[in-house]
Structures are given as structure tokens and as C-alpha cells.
């Protein structure tokens, strides 16, 4: 019988800090390459220059929140073209499904921002405090002496500066980067820029420096979703138990498997798990345990691959003594090919839509109150609100005409001509009158269809919109 006075067991286990050991190998090198590439793209992209005319910053990638536009080199996305962003999000989702179906959580292990920045923070920590054993000794040291304080402060300041650069790089995407940098340094930037930088600095500092694997295990929903994306032919990091067990140390290996229980795979794991215990939710498939195990197998003269990228179906074959399938067998199969086909179709659709979209656009809204006006000479006049979109970085003259009943004629409010000057990168509202003579068929008919045409007089590009002329019907 339990003691009623004893404290209730805690339902929360305090986090045990993880100090991954440095490892080298092909997967670690691949992670270095991806980390350098992704961080380079993130930090340097706002500084790439691109001529956007006199009204906009000369920036290759720009999010213009004021005008609700997005610029990516020569591509310009307007608010009514949000379907391009939706299409890219769909492609990102399908791509995630594709990679997970083929090779498990490779996104989490190599390219997820949490993984990339955590890798960077661990690298800085290792430079300052030393490798795993040195960091463990420092962590277990209870006394806060000058050396420990110096190392801790140096590490935290370095982490803070990385977080500050991360937040600064983000706000540079929303304004001209060189100009904003000067404003930030001289304290002339908008308070929103400073508050955004502060939030991103502190979240990066906390997530990459302290939370680390806790974000992957508890905050991220993807570990729970990934099970639906994987099957018995999905490649993921696994341990060849049938080859490694029973594990044991010592020179006398009779009756023992290849695993010498050195814990090298555990010491390098950034989430602190033992892959020999089987598949676990915490595993991000970074494959550093493969590098560590292969290095140990080389030292003791055993074949590599005790820990490797495996599929569940491989275990059955290998236990039966059959040769393992090629990794490409697991990559190119019906499920992954279906994801690839869907991903490609969405991408092709976006590219086609991008190239066939018009350079100028026009929308027409008939004024319904009143439906028509009878002029002093008996003519019938309809009024239309015509919105003209000039996607170019300079003012352009647009000519508005119509095609349909020959008796109909166009009159633009505010000018005796058929042309209007549309400002650069703007939507311009022009009130247009369409007039039918008193005795014309259009004046007498209830509804007469016709087509508005707009022409860019600089390039000759044209756009049209069909609408209706309302007559007397008597």
C-alpha cells in the first residue's frame, strides 16, 4: 500500500540538456552544405539588386506590403494574383509529402529552419566551450567561476548576434535593404521594424540555443503527421539489429554481434535518442548516427551499414538472407511517382499561368443607379467604372475604345480624348460614358452587348472586357 503522505509523481520530466559530439562523414558534410546554402540564401537575398524603376527600391526580392505586391526578380505578383502564392504553398506541401514518403523526415533532418539554426548554434557553442566532454564538464560544474562566466557570456552574446542578424535579414525583405540598414543604425527606422527584429531575435535565440529538440518533439506537428506519409517501403534511419545483437564490449567477440555498445550513435544524436531502440517519434532522420557508427565499424574492421537508411521491407529480406534492395527501389515507386506527378502538374500550371497573363488588365463595372440617362438631345448614356492596371514601372498612355454596335461611342470623363495616362504600378479608376444616338437600335433595345478594349500605346498590348449597354426598351 502506498504512503498517502508521499508526493504525487510528476507528469512532466524536466529537460536533460543534450550535448552532441562532433562527427564527420558524408551525411554531416551534406548537412554543412545545406546549412551554408540555406543561410546564404536567407541572409544575402535582400542585398541582390534589380532595377525596378524610379518608384520602387532596386531589390530583386521585395515584399511591398503597402501596395500588397510581391517581387521576385522579373516576376511581379499583384493582390488579385494570389493564386500564384496558393499554388506555391500547394507545391511545398506536395514536396513535403513526396520527400517524407521516399525518405522519412529528411526535411526535418537537413533543411528545416529549426534544424539549420540549431546546427549553427551548436557549432558556435562547440567553438567556444569545446566538444561534448568539455561542455558536459562545464555544465556539471556547480561553481560559477570567472572561466565559466566568460564562456557562457561569450556564447550567449554570439547567439544573440546571430538572432539579431536573423531578425534584421527578415525585415530587409520588406524595404530597400541598404536604406533600411542605415535607418536602423541611426535609429530612424519605423518602430515596427525594431519590434519585428526583437521578436525574431529572441525567438531564434531561445529556439536555437535552449529549446532545440523540444521544438521538434513537442511544438512541431509534423512528427505526428509523418506516420500517414510513410509505409513499409519508406527509407528511414534504422539499426540492423539482426547483425548487431547481442551487443557487447571486449576483444573476445564470439557469440556477439557487430555492435560494441560504444554509444557513439547516441553521443552524436541532436535529439538524444538511441536509434538501436527502434523507430521513435523524436528521430529527425539527420543520419549523424550513421556517420558515427560507420567510423566505429572502420576502426574495428567490420563492414559499414550497421546503422543505415533502411525500409521495414528490407528487414524481412535481410533476415531471410536475401540481398538488400537498392535505395532507388524505395524512391521510385508508385506512391512517390504519384506525388511527383501532382507536384509537377501544379508547377507546370503555375508557369503556364505566369507566361500567359496579360501585361495590362481592365475591369468594368456598370453604374446601376441610374441604369441609363436620357440626354437633352434624346441620346441614351450609360456610365461605367473602368479600372486600368499598369504593371510597368513607368506611366503609360492607355486608349479606351469599344467594339459592337457601330452607333455606340465612347466619352472619357475629364478629357475629350480616348486616351488616359495611367501611373506606374497602379490601378487607375476612369469613369467612361457610352452614348447611343436617339434613333439607334442600341438606344431602343433593352440590352445591347459590346466589348471594351484598352490598348497600351507604348507597347501595343491589349486587353478587353465584355459588358452590356442598357437602352429604353420602348
HUQUI-V671037 format. One record per helix or strand of 2 or more residues. SS is the DSSP state (2 for helix, 1 for strand). FROM is the first residue (numbers start at 1). TO is the last residue. If there is no record, write none. Layout:
BEGIN
SS,FROM,TO / SS,FROM,TO
END
This chain:
BEGIN
2,26,47 / 1,61,64 / 1,69,72 / 1,75,77 / 2,79,81 / 2,83,103 / 2,106,111 / 2,113,129 / 2,132,140 / 2,146,172 / 2,177,185 / 2,191,211 / 2,213,219 / 2,222,229 / 1,236,239 / 2,241,244 / 2,264,267 / 2,275,277 / 2,288,300 / 1,307,310 / 2,312,319 / 2,327,331 / 2,334,356 / 1,360,366 / 1,373,374 / 1,380,390 / 1,396,403 / 1,409,412 / 1,419,422 / 1,426,436 / 2,441,444 / 1,447,456 / 1,462,470
END
